[in-house]
Amino acid sequence: LLEESICKGGSFDFGGKTLTEAGTYEDKLLSADGCDSIVTLKLTVVEQKETLLEESICKGGSFSFGGKTLTEAGTY
């Protein structure tokens, strides 16, 4: 069982299809020696959350956000 998550509005490729909705999906695989395998995917769609964070720094200062060091005013 594979378990994967995507953000709402995103997609996930599985078994030659592009999936956009939560659910349980199966893909049948055939090996060279003729044995079948079934792969099951449980796909979850996660709501995106947006948070407003206002932060101030002194001139010459910095702020760490999302793995980046910010030194200028802006929307990130």
Rosetta blueprint (number, residue, H / E / L):
1 L L
2 L E
3 E E
4 E E
5 S E
6 I E
7 C E
8 K L
9 G L
10 G L
11 S L
12 F E
13 D E
14 F E
15 G L
16 G L
17 K E
18 T E
19 L E
20 T L
21 E L
22 A L
23 G E
24 T E
25 Y E
26 E E
27 D E
28 K E
29 L E
30 L E
31 S L
32 A L
33 D L
34 G L
35 C L
36 D E
37 S E
38 I E
39 V E
40 T E
41 L E
42 K E
43 L E
44 T E
45 V E
46 V E
47 E L
48 Q L
49 K L
50 E L
51 T L
52 L L
53 L L
54 E L
55 E L
56 S L
57 I L
58 C L
59 K L
60 G L
61 G L
62 S L
63 F E
64 S E
65 F E
66 G L
67 G L
68 K E
69 T E
70 L E
71 T L
72 E L
73 A L
74 G L
75 T L
76 Y L
